[in-house]
Amino acid sequence: AYRLALRVAATLAGAAEGSGVEAGELRDALVAFATGGSLPNRLENALRPCEITTDSLSEAEASAGFFHAVASVGEASWQITAPKRRARARAAATEFLQWVANPPSRRGAACAPRTDRERFAASSPARVGCATGWFHCLSVGSSSVGSAAIAAAVAASSDASMGNKHSEALAARLYATAARCAAFLASFPRKDTQTWVGAEALEALERQAVQIKLEVARRMDAGVVTDQDDQAFGNALVNIAEALTQATAALGQLEDGETNPRDENVDERFSGNGTGKLSSSFSLITQMSWRATPATPALR
């Protein structure tokens, strides 16, 4: 219910665009909601997950999407109302991106299934089987098989599937949250040297995004991914990777001082049709790249 409330609030931000009285009141209400009570702490903490779980990453993506929505329409009001809170939100998003940019692939990361549904997913083959970055890392962390054996299996065959449905879903959520964090940081009119992601981390994220797109395309072209739901998930991964590519590029421009994102309408690239969209109504994982609202989400 909490994550749904964040998505609803983020969706309402679209109605806050414009210069009318009602739009201004809605912007003020949105900023007041984002900065009131204990909510800011929970939003910031969501981007510093202590554990890698379905719930923690779902909340992280919803929080990052909400931050992006608030910054897109109420950045000035946010700065006036709660500048320290705004700075802390930017810092949390920066830390998340720097973390995702460097997956501990050798040792993996613990992500043991918690529920019967997750345990079933962990025992099921991956839908697409990407081996890039966190897909490899979480495959190691969720498997009883050693990382060396997994790496050997992948190296032995270009068609080898990496991970399982559980580890694959968690990796997708990590990259979806990273895309939203980058879009959030890129939505500001000026760079902030106190919340600097840095060229090295941004380039690492972009490399991973490009590799994910290539892997999905290769596996689909090879006929490895044939099930309709698996193909839908693959298309969702492409959307996530494209969104991450666009957002990191825009953020890199901002940090380099090359352009003003608002002048170039950067946010429109994330909310329009086609790949790379960042609708606030759904998790990126449930957004297929060829339509705005999927009839059957690939992952709930």
C-alpha positions as CSV (number, residue, x, y, z in Angstrom):
1,A,0.0,0.0,0.0
2,Y,2.9,2.4,0.8
3,R,4.6,1.8,-2.5
4,L,1.3,2.2,-4.3
5,A,0.8,5.5,-2.5
6,L,4.2,6.7,-3.7
7,R,3.4,5.8,-7.3
8,V,0.0,7.5,-7.2
9,A,1.6,10.6,-5.8
10,A,4.3,10.5,-8.5
11,T,1.7,10.1,-11.2
12,L,-0.2,13.1,-9.9
13,A,2.9,15.2,-10.5
14,G,2.1,15.2,-14.2
15,A,-1.0,17.3,-13.3
16,A,1.2,19.8,-11.5
17,E,2.9,21.0,-14.6
18,G,1.9,24.4,-15.9
19,S,1.5,27.9,-14.4
20,G,-2.1,27.8,-13.3
21,V,-3.3,28.2,-9.7
22,E,-4.4,24.6,-9.4
23,A,-1.0,23.3,-10.7
24,G,0.8,25.5,-8.2
25,E,-1.3,24.3,-5.3
26,L,-0.7,20.7,-6.4
27,R,3.1,21.3,-6.6
28,D,3.1,22.7,-3.1
29,A,1.0,19.8,-1.8
30,L,3.4,17.3,-3.4
31,V,6.5,19.0,-1.9
32,A,4.7,19.2,1.5
33,F,4.0,15.5,1.3
34,A,7.6,14.7,0.3
35,T,9.1,16.8,3.1
36,G,6.6,16.2,6.0
37,G,7.0,14.1,9.1
38,S,9.2,11.0,8.9
39,L,8.6,10.3,5.2
40,P,11.8,11.9,4.0
41,N,13.9,9.6,6.2
42,R,12.1,6.5,4.9
43,L,12.5,7.7,1.3
44,E,16.2,8.3,1.7
45,N,16.8,5.0,3.7
46,A,15.1,3.1,0.9
47,L,18.0,4.0,-1.4
48,R,20.4,2.6,1.2
49,P,19.1,-1.0,1.4
50,C,20.6,-3.1,4.2
51,E,19.5,-6.3,2.4
52,I,18.8,-7.2,-1.2
53,T,15.3,-8.4,-1.2
54,T,12.2,-8.1,-3.4
55,D,10.5,-5.7,-0.9
56,S,13.6,-3.5,-0.3
57,L,14.2,-3.0,-4.0
58,S,10.6,-2.5,-4.8
59,E,10.5,0.3,-2.2
60,A,13.8,1.7,-3.5
61,E,12.4,2.0,-7.0
62,A,9.2,3.5,-5.9
63,S,11.1,6.0,-3.7
64,A,13.4,7.0,-6.6
65,G,10.5,7.4,-8.9
66,F,8.8,9.6,-6.4
67,F,11.9,11.8,-6.0
68,H,12.1,12.1,-9.7
69,A,8.5,13.2,-10.0
70,V,8.9,15.8,-7.2
71,A,12.1,17.2,-8.7
72,S,10.6,17.4,-12.2
73,V,7.7,19.7,-11.2
74,G,8.6,21.1,-7.8
75,E,12.3,21.5,-7.7
76,A,12.2,25.2,-6.8
77,S,9.6,24.8,-4.2
78,W,11.5,21.9,-2.7
79,Q,14.6,24.0,-2.5
80,I,12.7,26.8,-0.7
81,T,10.8,24.5,1.6
82,A,13.4,22.0,2.6
83,P,16.8,22.5,1.0
84,K,18.6,20.1,3.4
85,R,16.1,17.4,2.7
86,R,16.5,17.9,-1.0
87,A,20.3,17.7,-0.7
88,R,20.0,14.5,1.3
89,A,17.7,13.0,-1.3
90,R,20.3,13.8,-4.0
91,A,23.0,12.3,-1.8
92,A,21.1,9.1,-1.3
93,A,20.5,8.7,-5.1
94,T,24.2,9.4,-5.7
95,E,25.3,6.7,-3.3
96,F,22.9,4.2,-4.8
97,L,24.3,4.8,-8.3
98,Q,27.8,4.5,-7.1
99,W,27.0,1.2,-5.4
100,V,25.2,-0.3,-8.4
101,A,28.1,0.8,-10.7
102,N,30.4,-1.6,-8.9
103,P,28.8,-5.1,-8.4
104,P,30.9,-7.5,-6.3
105,S,30.8,-10.1,-9.0
106,R,33.5,-12.4,-7.6
107,R,32.0,-13.1,-4.3
108,G,28.4,-12.2,-5.2
109,A,25.8,-10.6,-2.9
110,A,23.5,-12.4,-0.6
111,C,19.9,-12.5,-1.8
112,A,18.4,-15.6,-0.4
113,P,14.7,-16.1,-1.2
114,R,12.4,-15.3,1.8
115,T,9.0,-16.6,0.7
116,D,7.6,-19.7,-0.8
117,R,7.1,-17.8,-4.1
118,E,10.7,-16.6,-4.1
119,R,12.0,-20.1,-3.3
120,F,10.0,-21.5,-6.2
121,A,11.4,-18.7,-8.4
122,A,15.0,-19.5,-7.2
123,S,14.5,-23.1,-8.3
124,S,13.3,-22.1,-11.7
125,P,15.5,-21.3,-14.7
126,A,16.0,-17.6,-15.5
127,R,13.6,-16.0,-18.0
128,V,16.4,-14.5,-20.1
129,G,19.6,-15.5,-18.3
130,C,21.8,-12.3,-18.7
131,A,25.2,-12.6,-17.1
132,T,26.1,-8.9,-16.9
133,G,26.9,-7.1,-13.7
134,W,24.3,-7.7,-11.0
135,F,22.8,-10.5,-12.9
136,H,26.0,-12.5,-12.4
137,C,26.5,-11.1,-8.9
138,L,23.1,-12.1,-7.6
139,S,23.2,-15.4,-9.4
140,V,26.2,-16.2,-7.3
141,G,24.6,-14.9,-4.2
142,S,21.4,-16.9,-4.6
143,S,23.0,-20.2,-5.7
144,S,24.5,-23.1,-3.8
145,V,26.8,-23.6,-6.8
146,G,30.2,-21.8,-6.4
147,S,30.9,-18.7,-8.5
148,A,33.7,-20.5,-10.3
149,A,31.4,-23.3,-11.5
150,I,28.8,-20.8,-12.6
151,A,31.4,-18.7,-14.5
152,A,32.7,-21.9,-16.1
153,A,29.3,-22.9,-17.3
154,V,28.7,-19.5,-18.8
155,A,32.1,-19.6,-20.5
156,A,31.5,-23.0,-21.9
157,S,28.5,-22.0,-23.9
158,S,27.4,-18.6,-25.2
159,D,23.8,-19.9,-24.8
160,A,24.2,-20.8,-21.1
161,S,21.5,-19.2,-19.0
162,M,22.7,-17.3,-15.9
163,G,20.9,-17.4,-12.6
164,N,17.3,-18.1,-11.8
165,K,14.0,-16.2,-11.9
166,H,14.6,-14.9,-8.4
167,S,18.1,-13.5,-8.8
168,E,17.2,-12.2,-12.3
169,A,14.2,-10.3,-10.9
170,L,16.3,-8.7,-8.2
171,A,19.0,-7.6,-10.7
172,A,16.3,-6.1,-12.9
173,R,14.9,-4.2,-9.9
174,L,18.4,-2.9,-9.1
175,Y,18.9,-1.5,-12.6
176,A,15.4,-0.1,-12.7
177,T,16.0,1.8,-9.5
178,A,19.4,3.0,-10.8
179,A,17.6,4.4,-13.9
180,R,15.2,6.3,-11.8
181,C,18.0,7.6,-9.5
182,A,19.9,8.9,-12.6
183,A,16.8,10.5,-14.1
184,F,16.1,12.2,-10.7
185,L,19.6,13.6,-10.4
186,A,19.6,14.7,-14.1
187,S,16.4,16.6,-13.6
188,F,18.0,19.4,-11.6
189,P,18.9,22.6,-13.4
190,R,22.4,22.9,-11.9
191,K,25.1,20.4,-10.9
192,D,26.0,19.9,-7.2
193,T,29.6,19.1,-6.5
194,Q,28.5,17.7,-3.1
195,T,26.4,14.9,-4.8
196,W,28.8,14.0,-7.6
197,V,28.3,10.5,-9.1
198,G,31.5,10.9,-11.2
199,A,32.4,9.9,-14.7
200,E,33.8,6.5,-13.7
201,A,30.6,5.3,-12.1
202,L,28.4,6.7,-14.9
203,E,30.5,5.0,-17.5
204,A,30.3,1.7,-15.7
205,L,26.6,2.0,-15.5
206,E,26.3,2.8,-19.2
207,R,28.5,-0.1,-20.1
208,Q,26.4,-2.5,-18.1
209,A,23.2,-1.1,-19.7
210,V,24.6,-1.5,-23.2
211,Q,25.7,-5.0,-22.4
212,I,22.3,-5.9,-21.1
213,K,20.7,-4.8,-24.3
214,L,23.2,-6.8,-26.3
215,E,22.7,-9.9,-24.2
216,V,18.9,-9.8,-24.5
217,A,19.0,-9.2,-28.2
218,R,21.5,-12.1,-28.7
219,R,19.5,-14.5,-26.7
220,M,16.2,-13.6,-28.4
221,D,17.8,-13.8,-31.8
222,A,19.2,-17.2,-31.0
223,G,15.8,-18.5,-30.0
224,V,16.8,-19.1,-26.4
225,V,13.9,-17.0,-25.1
226,T,10.7,-18.4,-26.6
227,D,8.0,-18.3,-23.9
228,Q,5.7,-15.2,-24.3
229,D,6.2,-14.2,-20.6
230,D,9.9,-14.6,-20.9
231,Q,10.0,-12.5,-24.0
232,A,7.9,-9.8,-22.3
233,F,10.4,-9.8,-19.4
234,G,13.3,-9.5,-22.0
235,N,11.6,-6.5,-23.5
236,A,11.2,-5.0,-20.0
237,L,14.9,-5.4,-19.5
238,V,15.6,-3.6,-22.7
239,N,13.4,-0.7,-21.5
240,I,15.2,-0.6,-18.2
241,A,18.6,-0.6,-19.9
242,E,17.6,2.1,-22.4
243,A,16.2,4.2,-19.6
244,L,19.5,3.8,-17.7
245,T,21.5,4.7,-20.8
246,Q,19.5,7.9,-21.4
247,A,19.5,9.0,-17.8
248,T,23.2,8.4,-17.2
249,A,24.0,10.3,-20.4
250,A,21.9,13.2,-19.3
251,L,23.4,13.1,-15.8
252,G,26.9,13.0,-17.3
253,Q,26.1,16.1,-19.4
254,L,24.9,17.9,-16.2
255,E,28.0,17.0,-14.2
256,D,30.3,18.1,-17.1
257,G,28.4,21.4,-17.3
258,E,27.7,20.8,-21.0
259,T,24.0,21.6,-21.0
260,N,21.0,22.5,-18.8
261,P,18.7,19.4,-18.8
262,R,15.6,21.6,-18.5
263,D,16.6,23.6,-21.5
264,E,17.0,20.5,-23.5
265,N,13.8,18.9,-22.2
266,V,15.7,15.9,-20.9
267,D,12.8,14.7,-18.8
268,E,10.5,14.3,-21.8
269,R,12.9,11.7,-23.2
270,F,12.2,9.6,-20.1
271,S,8.4,9.9,-20.2
272,G,7.6,9.7,-23.9
273,N,6.6,6.7,-25.9
274,G,9.0,4.0,-27.0
275,T,12.0,2.6,-25.1
276,G,13.5,4.3,-22.1
277,K,10.2,5.6,-20.7
278,L,9.9,6.2,-17.0
279,S,6.2,6.2,-16.3
280,S,5.5,6.8,-12.6
281,S,2.5,4.5,-12.6
282,F,4.3,1.2,-12.9
283,S,7.6,-0.4,-11.9
284,L,9.9,-0.4,-14.9
285,I,10.0,-4.2,-14.7
286,T,6.3,-4.3,-15.6
287,Q,6.6,-1.9,-18.6
288,M,7.1,-3.5,-21.9
289,S,9.0,-1.4,-24.4
290,W,6.4,-1.4,-27.1
291,R,3.4,-0.3,-25.1
292,A,2.7,2.1,-22.2
293,T,0.5,-0.2,-20.0
294,P,1.0,-3.9,-20.4
295,A,-2.0,-6.1,-20.0
296,T,0.0,-8.8,-18.3
297,P,2.9,-7.5,-16.2
298,A,6.1,-9.6,-16.6
299,L,6.7,-9.3,-12.8
300,R,4.4,-8.1,-10.1
